[in-house]
Amino acid sequence: MIISTTPTLEGRPVREYLGIVAGETIVGANVVRDFFASITDVIGGRAGAYEEVLGRARAEALEEMSDRAHDLGGNAVVGVHLSYEAVGQTGSMLMVTATGTAVKV
């Protein structure tokens, strides 16, 4: 499956547009991760535990979107957009959404 943020693929003309596809993932932050992230905020540096969770959530959202495109008969998704949003009553969960257009190239 080809996944691209661009609306076209160089050298691969779109033969058929199959529709909009999306993949969503919601991840929660646990207390231990929050604790270590707060220490990182105080002493500086990167919050590696959060970056790992964010990367995994992004990969899952893209995979789900790709699976939906495949179910429509597509072999590529173009115009992909990723969005991130805090959700839940306290904003303690993060939703990652991947959207794009399923196509046959």
Summary of the structure (lengths in Angstrom):
residues: 105
radius of gyration: 16.9
end to end distance: 10.3
largest distance: 53.2
contacts: 312
relative contact order: 0.33
helix: 35%
strand: 39%
